[in-house]
Amino acid sequence: MDLIYFALASYGLTQILVYGKIFTPIRPRHHFFHCPMCIGFWVGVLLWATNPFTELFSFDYSIFTSFLLGCVSSGTSYILNMVFGDEGINIKRGTND
């Protein structure tokens, strides 16, 4: 369950940082700050660093675990971002030429 809570928390925080209107005035224009995969990695590392301060999830406090959780967060954030949009589930339909 820890990994599910971690993945959902990282997805939520990534969405807020990448798309939240509250951060628009201070978000730099660089592509990195608009990429859920890039920001997702660092969100995962940040959540790993807050590990001792929460009971929501608990992981080993090592640099390797930090890297792996950053990767999990990045992948989860990217996949969920591609599946869900503002209008619900993203469905791409092929065109008949």
C-alpha positions in Angstrom: 0.0 0.0 0.0 2.9 2.3 0.7 3.9 2.4 -3.0 0.3 3.1 -4.1 0.0 6.1 -1.6 3.4 7.3 -2.8 2.5 7.1 -6.5 -0.8 8.9 -6.0 0.8 11.6 -3.8 3.6 12.1 -6.4 1.1 12.3 -9.3 -1.0 14.9 -7.4 1.9 17.1 -6.5 3.4 16.8 -10.0 0.1 17.9 -11.5 -0.1 20.9 -9.2 3.5 22.0 -9.9 3.2 21.5 -13.7 -0.3 22.7 -14.4 -1.5 24.6 -11.3 -2.5 28.2 -12.1 -1.2 29.4 -8.8 2.4 28.7 -10.0 1.9 30.3 -13.5 3.5 33.6 -12.5 6.6 32.0 -11.0 7.0 29.0 -13.2 9.9 29.5 -15.6 9.2 29.1 -19.3 11.8 26.3 -19.7 10.4 23.0 -21.0 11.7 21.2 -17.8 9.1 23.0 -15.7 6.2 21.9 -18.0 7.2 18.2 -18.2 5.4 15.8 -15.8 8.2 13.3 -16.3 11.0 15.7 -15.3 9.2 17.3 -12.4 7.8 13.9 -11.4 11.3 12.6 -10.8 12.2 15.4 -8.4 8.8 15.2 -6.7 9.6 11.6 -6.0 12.9 12.5 -4.5 11.3 15.3 -2.4 8.6 12.9 -1.1 11.3 10.4 -0.2 13.1 13.1 1.7 9.9 13.8 3.7 9.6 10.1 4.5 10.5 10.5 8.2 7.8 13.1 8.7 4.8 11.2 7.5 3.0 7.9 8.3 1.4 7.7 4.9 4.4 5.8 3.5 7.7 4.6 4.8 10.7 3.6 2.8 14.4 2.9 3.4 16.4 6.0 3.8 19.2 5.4 1.2 20.3 7.2 -1.9 19.4 4.2 -4.1 15.9 4.2 -2.7 15.7 7.9 -3.5 16.7 7.3 -7.1 14.2 4.4 -7.5 11.3 6.3 -6.0 12.2 9.3 -8.2 11.9 6.9 -11.2 8.6 5.4 -9.9 7.2 8.9 -9.4 8.3 10.1 -12.9 6.9 7.1 -14.7 3.6 7.1 -12.7 3.2 10.9 -13.2 3.8 10.6 -17.0 1.5 7.6 -17.5 -1.4 9.1 -15.5 -0.9 12.4 -17.2 -1.3 10.7 -20.6 -4.4 8.7 -19.5 -6.3 11.5 -17.6 -6.8 15.1 -18.9 -9.1 18.0 -17.9 -12.0 16.4 -19.8 -11.6 13.0 -18.3 -10.0 9.9 -19.8 -8.0 10.7 -23.0 -9.1 8.5 -25.9 -7.3 8.9 -29.2 -9.2 7.5 -32.1 -7.6 6.7 -35.4 -8.8 8.4 -38.5 -10.0 6.6 -41.6 -8.2 8.0 -44.6 
